[in-house]
């Protein structure tokens, strides 16, 4: 196992220059995305921006929507937020179904 595998998905691990290189964008693009709230990187004690894998993936998704679907930045951000909410809702539905099943089993055992 490499050191990379021990870092969590939300763990800040890329400085802005590395994140920009991974994404194929200029550092100014990432600063702009931060300024408008598309991505909010962590900061070191020295105030250096540090991006997580989640941050990088989020920017990748936004850029894909913009490039592949011709959606502008605002539209891509709305789409990302809607998809995030959908994923959260689906997760909540799974949790509730599991809880419902557990309660049914308790009721069956009780009767």
C-alpha positions as CSV (number, residue, x, y, z in Angstrom):
1,X,0.0,0.0,0.0
2,X,1.4,3.4,-0.9
3,X,1.1,6.6,1.2
4,X,-1.5,7.9,-1.3
5,X,-4.0,5.2,-0.4
6,X,-4.0,6.2,3.2
7,X,-5.3,9.7,2.4
8,X,-9.0,10.1,2.5
9,X,-11.1,11.5,-0.3
10,X,-11.7,14.7,1.6
11,X,-8.1,15.0,2.9
12,X,-6.3,18.1,1.5
13,X,-3.3,16.8,-0.4
14,X,-2.7,18.9,-3.6
15,X,-1.3,22.4,-3.6
16,X,-2.8,24.7,-6.2
17,X,-0.1,24.2,-8.8
18,X,-0.5,20.4,-8.6
19,X,-4.3,20.5,-8.7
20,X,-4.1,22.8,-11.7
21,X,-1.7,20.4,-13.5
22,X,-4.0,17.5,-12.8
23,X,-7.0,19.4,-14.1
24,X,-5.2,20.9,-17.1
25,X,-6.1,24.4,-16.1
26,X,-4.2,27.5,-15.0
27,X,-3.9,28.3,-11.3
28,X,-5.9,31.5,-12.0
29,X,-8.8,29.3,-13.1
30,X,-8.8,27.6,-9.7
31,X,-8.6,30.9,-7.9
32,X,-11.6,32.2,-9.9
33,X,-13.6,29.0,-9.1
34,X,-12.8,29.6,-5.5
35,X,-13.8,33.3,-5.7
36,X,-17.2,32.4,-7.1
37,X,-17.7,29.5,-4.7
38,X,-17.5,26.5,-7.1
39,X,-14.7,24.9,-5.0
40,X,-13.4,25.9,-1.6
41,X,-10.0,24.4,-0.9
42,X,-8.6,24.0,2.6
43,X,-5.8,26.4,3.7
44,X,-2.6,25.6,5.5
45,X,-1.4,27.6,8.4
46,X,0.5,29.8,5.9
47,X,-2.7,30.4,4.0
48,X,-1.7,28.2,1.0
49,X,-4.6,26.6,-0.9
50,X,-4.7,22.8,-0.6
51,X,-7.2,20.7,-2.6
52,X,-8.6,17.3,-1.8
53,X,-9.4,14.6,-4.2
54,X,-13.1,15.6,-3.8
55,X,-12.2,19.2,-4.8
56,X,-10.4,18.0,-7.9
57,X,-13.1,15.6,-8.9
58,X,-15.7,18.4,-8.5
59,X,-13.8,20.7,-10.9
60,X,-13.3,17.8,-13.3
61,X,-17.1,17.2,-13.4
62,X,-17.8,20.9,-13.9
63,X,-15.3,21.2,-16.7
64,X,-16.7,18.0,-18.3
65,X,-20.2,19.5,-18.3
66,X,-18.9,22.7,-19.7
67,X,-16.8,21.1,-22.5
68,X,-19.0,18.1,-23.4
69,X,-22.5,19.5,-23.0
70,X,-21.8,23.2,-23.7
71,X,-23.2,24.3,-20.3
72,X,-21.8,27.5,-18.9
73,X,-20.1,27.6,-15.5
74,X,-23.3,28.7,-13.6
75,X,-25.3,25.9,-15.2
76,X,-22.6,23.3,-14.5
77,X,-22.5,24.4,-10.8
78,X,-26.3,24.1,-10.5
79,X,-26.2,20.7,-12.1
80,X,-23.5,19.5,-9.7
81,X,-25.5,20.8,-6.7
82,X,-28.6,19.0,-8.0
83,X,-26.8,15.8,-8.5
84,X,-25.2,16.0,-5.1
85,X,-28.7,16.5,-3.5
86,X,-30.0,13.6,-5.6
87,X,-27.2,11.4,-4.3
88,X,-27.9,12.5,-0.7
89,X,-31.6,11.8,-1.2
90,X,-30.9,8.3,-2.6
91,X,-28.6,7.6,0.4
92,X,-31.3,8.7,2.8
93,X,-33.9,6.5,1.0
94,X,-31.6,3.5,1.4
95,X,-31.1,4.3,5.1
96,X,-34.9,4.7,5.6
97,X,-35.7,1.4,3.8
98,X,-33.2,-0.4,6.0
99,X,-34.7,1.2,9.1
100,X,-38.2,0.3,7.9
101,X,-37.1,-3.3,7.4
102,X,-35.5,-3.4,10.8
103,X,-38.7,-2.1,12.4
104,X,-40.9,-4.6,10.5
105,X,-38.7,-7.4,11.8
106,X,-39.0,-6.1,15.3
107,X,-42.8,-5.9,15.0
108,X,-42.9,-9.4,13.5
109,X,-40.8,-10.7,16.4
110,X,-43.1,-8.9,18.9
111,X,-46.3,-10.3,17.5
